[in-house]
Amino acid sequence: MDPKAITELMPNWKELGAPLHTEVTEDHTMFLTSSFAIPLPVISHQQNHGNYIVSLGQVTKWMSEQAEQLGVEIYPGFSGSELLYDEKGAVVGVATGDQGIGKNGQPTSEFQRGMELRAPITLLAEGVRGSLTKEAMKGFALGKKAQPQTYGLGLKEVWEVSPEKFRKGRVSHTLGWPMDFNTYGGSFLYHWEDNKVAVGYVVGLDYTNPYLSPYQEFQRWKQHPAIRPIFEGGKCLAYGARAINEGGVQSLPDLIFPGGALLGCAAGFLNVPKIKGSHNAIKSGMLAAESAFSALEKDREASGRLLTSYPEAVKSSWLYKDLYDSRNIRPAFNYGLVPGMIYSGIDWLITKGKEPWTLQHHGKPDNEQTKPAQQCAPIDYPKPDGIVSFDLLTNVARTGTNHNENQPAHLKLTKQDTPVDVNLKTYAGLESRYCPAGVYEFPKDQDGKQTRLQINAQNCIHCKTCDIKDPTQNITWTTPEGGGGPGYTIM
């Protein structure tokens, strides 16, 4: 975590007890082949001097406590399920979801109607591919001037390793194996505190082979001879996964709409080469708050206003510069791993983000990148050994995920036949592989045929991958009953 924004927000965060304890002491980058790890110079975007290794869950929990002390009201256990509009189509608030609806769609004895939370200004900070953000993006055509957003799926585990293998403050990144030269992906290893190591793998969701499984790639990567020894003798404590923005400044939508604005990763403020977004999310929140405060001072009751000062403030802030200076790194990898590495080196040594050009993304969204299965080769993944690599359901149990099982599935199919007629026939049932939680499967009937898609919605860890990667956009992620989802504590 880059502490720049939180220092601006709360200069005395250390005295207040913020859980930023482990400062980065060393950076390493390696290129992996199937057998070797080749050290690489650490480019400027991945130099972490002055940054901290943190649990973002613990940081946000601490920040919520600070906010409540200032009088902010926080409503855990309630999901924002729909936007509210006035007669002119401007956003005037959010409605929370109903609770106590049974699987049959009928109210149960525990039914509780959702609430309307109305406000002159509504700020959406849902993270990547939020359902309300998606509604606002479509309804107000916020992305019409931008490149299509592109995404990655980040998978993460937290391990307790043997003391002799722990190097507090050490940060390592790898690229190369097990990805092929045309698929974007890479890993991180953060030696955090108390012998804990946060380890993860990110796969660009613009991958083309429907047989690819990001989860299996992560498990296979841990078997590399330079990686496996770190975890031998250790214990996996937690697992999780989440989609991340990778589009950068090229994919930033219009940030405002009548009655509100987009913040953080809802807008796409992640810096991909740095693999960091929390500093930009905090900064965007500060800028939006200042714009909202100024607007409310002028007229507290007016609705449907445009916070025009917010995008102007973003454009003139270090947040925008942070994204602009790294704008060409991720799209350079669209030409392949080697061209991407070469371009990153040139950017680091010579241009430093000052190129007079801006590289473009694919020009089409990630769901349209997938090739038919007949054009691709199946991938043979090794079986998990239960020591360093694990089967999917074992790791899902480590997420602490819990949903009320007596509720309608929050993963909606627009057309019920599409999973079998299109995804299974054309893309070899890719849902069963892109999902990092075992939500989707095509069970065989008594004749050995796969005739339906089974949705295990109770497994969902809210990563949003299905909403992004489904080829025909037939799956829509909606909010489950409030309070349901993964129970991350140290992620």
C-alpha positions in Angstrom: 0.0 0.0 0.0 1.3 3.4 -1.0 0.6 5.6 2.1 0.6 8.9 0.1 -3.2 9.3 0.2 -3.9 8.1 3.7 -1.1 10.5 4.9 -2.9 13.4 3.3 -6.2 12.2 4.8 -4.9 11.5 8.3 -1.4 12.8 8.8 -1.3 11.2 12.3 -2.4 7.7 11.1 0.6 6.1 13.0 -0.5 7.7 16.3 -4.1 6.6 15.6 -3.0 3.0 15.3 -3.4 2.3 11.6 -2.5 -1.3 10.8 0.4 -0.3 8.5 3.2 -2.1 10.3 5.5 -3.7 7.7 7.4 -1.3 5.6 8.9 -2.8 2.4 12.6 -3.5 2.8 13.5 -5.2 -0.5 12.1 -5.6 -4.0 12.7 -8.5 -6.4 11.4 -9.4 -9.9 12.0 -12.8 -11.6 11.2 -14.2 -15.0 10.2 -17.8 -14.7 10.7 -20.7 -17.1 9.3 -24.1 -16.2 12.5 -24.9 -14.3 14.5 -21.7 -13.7 14.0 -18.2 -12.1 15.9 -15.5 -13.8 16.4 -12.3 -11.8 15.3 -9.1 -13.6 15.9 -5.4 -12.7 13.0 -3.9 -10.8 11.3 -1.3 -13.0 10.3 2.0 -11.4 6.6 1.2 -11.3 7.3 -1.8 -9.1 9.8 -0.2 -6.7 8.1 -0.2 -3.3 10.5 1.9 -1.1 8.3 3.7 1.4 5.3 1.4 0.8 3.7 -1.0 3.3 2.6 -4.6 3.2 -0.9 -4.7 4.7 -4.2 -6.5 5.0 -6.6 -4.3 3.2 -9.4 -5.8 5.1 -7.8 -4.7 8.4 -7.0 -1.3 7.0 -10.6 -0.7 5.9 -11.9 -2.0 9.2 -9.7 0.5 11.0 -10.8 3.3 8.7 -14.4 2.5 9.3 -13.8 2.9 13.0 -12.2 6.3 12.5 -15.2 7.4 10.3 -17.7 6.3 12.9 -15.9 8.3 15.5 -16.5 11.3 13.3 -20.2 10.6 13.1 -20.4 8.7 9.8 -23.1 6.1 9.8 -22.2 2.7 8.4 -24.7 0.0 7.7 -23.1 -3.5 7.5 -25.3 -6.3 6.5 -27.3 -4.2 4.0 -26.6 -4.4 0.2 -27.3 -1.5 -2.1 -29.5 -3.3 -4.7 -30.9 -0.6 -6.9 -30.5 3.1 -7.8 -33.4 5.5 -7.1 -34.3 8.1 -9.7 -36.4 11.2 -9.8 -38.9 12.1 -12.5 -36.1 13.6 -14.7 -34.0 10.4 -14.5 -31.4 11.8 -12.0 -30.1 9.5 -9.2 -31.6 10.5 -5.8 -30.3 7.6 -3.7 -30.0 3.9 -3.3 -32.5 1.2 -2.1 -31.2 -1.8 -0.1 -32.3 -5.3 -0.9 -35.2 -7.1 0.6 -34.3 -9.8 3.1 -36.1 -13.0 3.9 -37.1 -13.9 0.3 -37.2 -17.7 -0.2 -35.8 -19.7 -3.1 -39.3 -19.7 -4.6 -39.3 -15.9 -4.8 -41.9 -15.6 -2.1 -41.5 -13.8 1.3 -40.7 -16.0 4.3 -41.5 -15.4 7.9 -38.2 -13.5 8.1 -39.1 -11.1 5.4 -37.9 -7.5 5.8 -38.5 -4.9 3.2 -35.5 -3.0 1.9 -35.1 0.7 2.7 -34.8 3.7 0.5 -31.8 5.8 1.3 -32.3 9.1 -0.4 -29.7 11.8 -0.8 -28.9 14.9 -2.9 -25.6 13.3 -3.9 -24.9 9.6 -4.2 -21.2 8.4 -4.5 -20.6 4.9 -5.8 -17.5 3.2 -4.4 -18.4 -0.4 -4.9 -15.1 -1.6 -6.3 -14.7 -3.4 -9.6 -17.8 -4.1 -11.7 -20.2 -3.0 -8.9 -23.9 -3.8 -9.8 -25.0 -0.2 -9.2 -22.0 1.2 -11.1 -22.8 -1.1 -14.0 -26.4 0.2 -14.0 -25.2 3.8 -13.9 -22.5 3.1 -16.6 -25.2 1.8 -18.9 -28.0 4.2 -18.1 -25.9 7.3 -18.5 -23.5 6.0 -21.2 -20.6 6.9 -19.0 -18.1 4.8 -21.0 -19.0 6.0 -24.5 -15.8 8.2 -24.8 -13.4 5.6 -23.3 -11.8 2.4 -24.3 -13.6 -0.7 -23.1 -12.5 -1.6 -19.6 -10.3 -4.6 -19.4 -9.9 -6.7 -16.3 -7.7 -9.2 -14.5 -8.6 -11.9 -11.9 -6.5 -11.8 -8.8 -6.3 -14.9 -6.7 -4.7 -14.8 -3.3 -3.7 -17.0 -0.3 -2.3 -16.0 3.0 0.3 -18.5 4.4 2.1 -18.9 7.7 5.5 -20.1 6.7 8.4 -21.6 8.6 10.3 -18.8 10.5 13.6 -19.6 8.7 11.9 -18.9 5.3 10.3 -15.6 6.4 11.9 -12.3 5.3 9.8 -9.5 6.8 9.3 -6.7 4.3 10.4 -8.7 1.2 8.4 -8.1 -2.0 8.8 -10.4 -5.0 7.0 -10.4 -8.4 7.3 -12.9 -11.2 6.2 -13.1 -14.8 6.5 -15.8 -17.4 5.7 -19.4 -16.6 3.1 -20.8 -16.4 1.5 -18.3 -18.7 2.3 -18.6 -22.4 3.8 -15.6 -24.3 0.4 -14.3 -25.4 -1.4 -14.4 -22.0 -1.0 -11.6 -19.5 -0.3 -12.8 -16.0 2.1 -12.7 -13.0 2.5 -13.2 -9.3 3.3 -11.5 -6.1 4.9 -12.7 -2.8 4.7 -10.3 0.1 6.4 -11.2 3.4 4.0 -9.5 5.8 4.3 -10.0 9.5 4.3 -12.8 12.1 5.7 -15.3 9.5 2.8 -14.6 7.2 3.2 -14.4 3.5 0.5 -13.0 1.1 0.9 -14.8 -2.2 -1.2 -14.3 -5.3 -1.5 -14.7 -9.0 -3.2 -12.3 -11.5 -4.5 -13.5 -14.9 -5.7 -11.0 -17.5 -9.3 -11.8 -18.3 -8.7 -11.0 -22.0 -7.2 -14.5 -22.3 -8.3 -16.4 -25.4 -8.2 -20.1 -24.5 -11.5 -21.2 -22.9 -9.6 -24.2 -21.4 -7.5 -21.9 -19.2 -8.3 -22.0 -15.5 -6.9 -19.0 -13.5 -7.2 -21.0 -10.3 -5.3 -24.0 -11.7 -2.6 -21.7 -13.1 -2.2 -20.3 -9.6 -1.9 -23.7 -8.0 0.5 -24.9 -10.8 2.7 -21.8 -10.3 3.3 -22.7 -6.6 4.9 -25.9 -7.8 7.8 -24.0 -9.5 11.1 -25.1 -7.9 11.9 -21.5 -6.9 8.5 -21.0 -5.3 7.5 -24.3 -3.7 10.2 -24.4 -1.0 8.8 -21.2 0.5 5.6 -22.9 1.4 6.8 -26.4 2.3 6.3 -26.9 6.0 3.9 -24.0 6.2 0.1 -23.6 6.5 -2.4 -22.0 4.2 -4.6 -19.8 6.4 -6.9 -18.0 3.9 -7.9 -17.8 0.2 -9.8 -15.3 -1.8 -10.2 -13.9 -5.3 -11.4 -10.6 -6.9 -11.5 -9.0 -10.3 -9.4 -5.9 -10.8 -9.4 -3.1 -13.3 -6.6 -3.1 -15.8 -7.7 -0.5 -18.3 -6.0 2.4 -16.7 -6.4 6.0 -18.0 -7.6 4.8 -21.4 -10.6 3.2 -19.9 -11.7 5.8 -17.5 -15.4 6.6 -18.0 -17.1 9.9 -17.3 -16.9 10.2 -13.6 -20.1 12.0 -12.9 -23.8 11.6 -13.7 -26.9 13.5 -12.6 -27.0 13.1 -8.8 -23.7 11.3 -8.2 -20.2 10.2 -9.1 -17.9 7.1 -9.4 -15.0 6.6 -7.0 -12.0 4.2 -6.6 -12.1 1.0 -8.6 -15.8 1.6 -9.5 -14.2 4.2 -11.8 -11.1 2.1 -12.6 -8.4 4.0 -10.8 -6.1 0.9 -10.2 -2.5 1.4 -11.4 -1.8 -2.0 -13.0 2.1 -1.9 -13.2 2.2 -0.9 -9.6 -0.5 -3.5 -8.7 -2.0 -0.8 -6.4 -5.3 1.0 -6.2 -6.0 1.8 -2.5 -4.0 5.1 -2.6 -5.9 6.3 -5.7 -9.2 5.1 -4.2 -8.7 7.1 -1.1 -7.6 10.2 -3.1 -10.6 10.0 -5.3 -12.8 9.8 -2.2 -11.2 12.9 -0.8 -11.6 14.8 -4.1 -15.3 13.7 -4.5 -16.0 14.7 -0.8 -14.6 18.1 -1.4 -16.7 18.6 -4.5 -19.8 17.3 -2.8 -19.2 19.6 0.3 -18.8 22.6 -1.9 -22.0 21.8 -3.8 -24.0 21.2 -0.6 -22.8 24.5 0.8 -24.4 26.3 -2.2 -27.6 24.3 -2.1 -28.2 21.5 0.3 -31.5 20.3 -1.1 -31.0 20.4 -4.9 -31.0 17.0 -6.6 -29.8 15.9 -10.0 -26.7 18.1 -9.9 -23.5 17.4 -11.7 -20.4 17.5 -9.6 -18.4 19.1 -12.4 -15.6 20.1 -10.1 -14.8 16.5 -9.2 -13.5 15.3 -12.6 -11.7 18.6 -13.0 -10.0 18.0 -9.6 -9.1 14.4 -10.6 -7.5 15.6 -13.8 -5.3 18.1 -12.0 -4.3 15.8 -9.1 -1.4 13.4 -8.7 -4.0 10.6 -9.0 -4.4 11.2 -12.7 -0.6 11.6 -13.2 -0.1 8.3 -11.4 -2.3 6.6 -14.1 -1.1 8.7 -17.0 2.6 8.0 -16.5 1.9 4.2 -16.5 -0.7 4.2 -19.2 1.3 2.3 -21.9 2.7 -0.6 -19.8 -0.4 -2.9 -19.7 -1.5 -2.4 -23.4 2.1 -3.1 -24.5 1.6 -6.6 -23.3 -1.3 -7.0 -25.7 1.5 -7.5 -28.3 3.0 -10.4 -26.3 5.1 -11.0 -23.2 8.5 -10.1 -24.8 7.3 -6.9 -26.5 5.7 -5.9 -23.2 8.9 -6.5 -21.2 10.9 -4.6 -23.8 8.5 -1.6 -23.7 8.5 -1.7 -19.9 12.3 -1.5 -19.9 12.3 1.4 -22.3 9.7 3.2 -20.2 11.7 2.7 -17.1 15.1 3.7 -18.5 14.2 6.3 -21.1 10.7 7.7 -21.6 9.4 7.4 -18.0 5.8 7.8 -19.1 6.4 10.9 -21.2 5.8 9.3 -24.6 3.9 11.5 -27.0 1.6 8.6 -27.8 -1.0 6.5 -25.9 -1.3 2.8 -26.7 -4.8 1.4 -27.1 -6.4 -1.7 -25.7 -8.0 -4.4 -27.8 -10.9 -2.3 -28.8 -13.4 -4.9 -27.6 -14.3 -6.2 -24.1 -12.7 -9.2 -22.4 -15.8 -11.4 -23.0 -15.3 -11.1 -26.8 -11.6 -12.2 -26.6 -12.4 -15.8 -26.0 -11.9 -18.2 -28.9 -14.0 -21.2 -29.7 -12.7 -24.3 -28.0 -12.1 -26.1 -31.3 -9.4 -23.4 -32.1 -7.6 -24.0 -28.8 -5.7 -26.8 -27.1 -7.0 -28.3 -23.8 -4.7 -27.7 -20.8 -3.6 -30.6 -18.6 -3.3 -29.4 -15.0 -1.5 -31.4 -12.3 -3.6 -32.8 -9.5 -3.2 -30.8 -6.2 -0.9 -32.4 -3.7 -2.6 -31.1 -0.6 0.7 -29.7 0.7 1.3 -26.6 -1.5 -1.5 -26.8 -4.0 -5.2 -27.5 -3.2 -8.4 -28.5 -4.8 -10.8 -25.7 -5.3 -13.4 -26.6 -2.7 -10.7 -26.9 0.0 -9.7 -23.3 -0.7 -13.3 -22.0 -0.9 -13.8 -23.3 2.6 -10.9 -21.0 3.6 -12.8 -17.9 2.4 -15.4 -18.1 5.2 -18.1 -17.7 2.6 -21.7 -17.9 3.9 -25.0 -17.2 2.2 -28.5 -17.8 3.4 -29.3 -20.9 1.3 -33.0 -20.2 1.3 -32.9 -17.2 -1.1 -33.1 -16.9 -4.9 -29.7 -17.3 -6.6 -28.1 -13.8 -7.0 -26.4 -15.0 -10.3 -29.0 -14.4 -12.9 -29.2 -16.0 -16.4 -30.8 -13.8 -19.1 -31.4 -16.9 -21.3 -31.6 -20.3 -19.6 -30.5 -22.2 -22.7 -27.4 -20.2 -23.5 -25.0 -22.0 -21.1 -25.5 -25.3 -22.8 -26.3 -24.2 -26.3 -23.5 -21.7 -26.6 -21.0 -21.9 -23.7 -20.8 -25.7 -23.5 -20.9 -26.4 -27.2 -18.7 -23.5 -28.4 -16.5 -22.8 -25.4 -16.3 -26.2 -23.7 -18.2 -24.8 -20.7 -15.7 -22.2 -19.7 -17.8 -21.1 -16.7 -16.6 -24.2 -14.8 -13.0 -23.0 -15.2 -13.0 -19.2 -15.0 -14.9 -19.2 -11.7 -12.4 -19.3 -8.8 -15.1 -20.7 -6.4 -16.7 -23.7 -8.0 -20.0 -21.8 -8.5 -20.7 -23.2 -12.0 -20.6 -26.8 -13.2 -22.2 -28.9 -15.9 -23.2 -32.2 -14.1 -23.7 -35.3 -16.1 -27.1 -37.0 -16.1 -27.7 -40.8 -15.8 -26.9 -41.1 -19.5 -23.5 -39.3 -19.1 -24.8 -36.2 -20.9 -24.3 -32.6 -19.8 -27.7 -31.0 -20.3 -27.8 -28.1 -17.8 -25.7 -25.6 -15.9 -25.8 -25.9 -12.2 -25.2 -22.7 -10.2 -23.9 -23.2 -6.7 -24.6 -19.6 -5.6 -23.7 -20.3 -2.0 -20.1 -20.8 -3.1 -19.9 -17.3 -4.6 -17.0 -15.1 -3.3 -18.2 -12.0 -5.1 -15.2 -11.8 -7.5 -17.4 -10.6 -10.4 -15.5 -12.7 -13.0 -18.6 -14.3 -14.4 -20.2 -10.9 -15.0 -17.1 -9.9 -16.9 -16.0 -13.0 -18.8 -19.2 -14.7 -19.9 -19.0 -14.7 -23.7 -22.5 -13.6 -24.4 -22.9 -11.5 -21.2 -25.7 -13.9 -20.2 -24.8 -13.9 -16.5 -25.6 -10.9 -14.3 -24.2 -10.6 -10.8 -26.8 -9.1 -8.5 -26.5 -8.4 -4.8 -27.4 -11.4 -2.5 -29.2 -11.0 0.7 -27.3 -8.5 2.8 -24.4 -9.8 4.9 -23.8 -12.8 2.6 -20.5 -13.5 1.0 -16.9 -14.2 1.9 -15.8 -13.6 5.5 -12.3 -12.2 4.8 -10.4 -11.3 8.0 -6.7 -11.2 7.0 -7.0 -10.7 3.2 
